[in-house]
């Protein structure tokens, strides 16, 4: 079985159809894995360098501010305790690594789920080719207008430098290759535009 979708040219006209492999674009959508993949990517991007000082790290406070009894004040052992101005932070954040591992098979299944969800929602557009003779943002913007798309992840075949550089200045567009596809971008950009060659690459890599 294969899913059949229309193929458009950069003028936005339908020029044919293409069969998408069900091994990649027709799997059962696993929402748990989709969520995990997005959280994984965001967590792995975190620097984890946030730091504040606890009462043991703040300078000063070595001496007891006043004697234990007889002053009428509450007893205090240090001017760097958390309730003092200039004191340490309770349970202060320390540098840590937020990243966690996802199995390779889980990552692949999540990406296939993301691509399938885009195909099911008619948000996966196949273009026969994106061939620009020059690097020009206007050309790319016109193509998006013809396809009636504003925000998109555009998957290109390797070596299509003109299209890649033409898209660089458009705010809501990101380009990717078959090997750099990730769940976060597929879900974030909502519409996925892929050239026929890129679809072939995706199927070779993930089927």
Buried (B, 14 or more C-beta within 10 A) or exposed (E): EEBEBEBBBBEBEEEEEBEBBBEBBBBEBBEEBBEBBBBBBEEEEEEBEEEEBBBEEBEEBEEEBEEEEEEEEEEBEBBBBBEBEEBBBEEBEEEEEEEEEBEEEBBBBBBBBBBBBBBEEEBBBBBBBBEBEEBEBEBBBBBBEBBEBEBBBBBBBEEBEBBBBBBEEBEBBBBBBBEEBBBBBBBEBBBBBBBBBBBBBBBEBBE
